[in-house]
Amino acid sequence: MREIQNVNDFNEIVKGNKPVLLDFYADWCGPCQTLLPIVEKLANKHESDFTIVKVNVDKNPELSQKFQVRSIPALFFIKDGEVKESLNGLRTEKELDDKIHQYSSVKAH
C-alpha cells in the first residue's frame, strides 16, 4: 500500500481514473495501527479497481489541514476528484469493503 508523501503525490493519485480511499493515520495512534492491516488487505484485494493510500498526519500537516482532519484514523472516499464520504475511528473490514464497492465501478465479487 502506497503512502502519500506530499500534496503533489495526492494530486497525482486523485487525477487517476480510479476512486481513492485516503487513510489518515499516525504511528503513535493505537486504533490506526489496528486498522492498518485491514486497510492493507483491502488495498491488495481492490488494487485493480480502487486506489487505497495512507497519509501520516505527522509527516503531512498540509494535507491533514486541507481535509480538516481533527481525529484519526480518518478515512476519505474520493471519486471523480471530490470527497464523497468521510469516516472517523476504527471500522470493520466488511464496512470498509462495502463502502469500496459502493464507490467502485466494479460490483461486489
C-alpha positions, 0 to 999 in steps of 0.5 A, a space after each residue: 500500500 502506497 503512502 502519500 508523501 506530499 500534496 503533489 503525490 495526492 494530486 497525482 493519485 486523485 487525477 487517476 481514473 480510479 476512486 481513492 480511499 485516503 487513510 489518515 493515520 499516525 504511528 503513535 495512534 493505537 486504533 490506526 495501527 489496528 486498522 492498518 492491516 485491514 486497510 492493507 488487505 483491502 488495498 491488495 484485494 481492490 488494487 485493480 479497481 480502487 486506489 487505497 493510500 495512507 497519509 501520516 498526519 505527522 509527516 503531512 500537516 498540509 494535507 491533514 489541514 486541507 481535509 480538516 482532519 481533527 481525529 484519526 484514523 480518518 478515512 476519505 472516499 474520493 471519486 471523480 476528484 471530490 470527497 464523497 464520504 468521510 469516516 472517523 475511528 476504527 471500522 470493520 473490514 466488511 464496512 470498509 469493503 462495502 463502502 469500496 464497492 459502493 464507490 467502485 465501478 466494479 460490483 461486489 465479487 
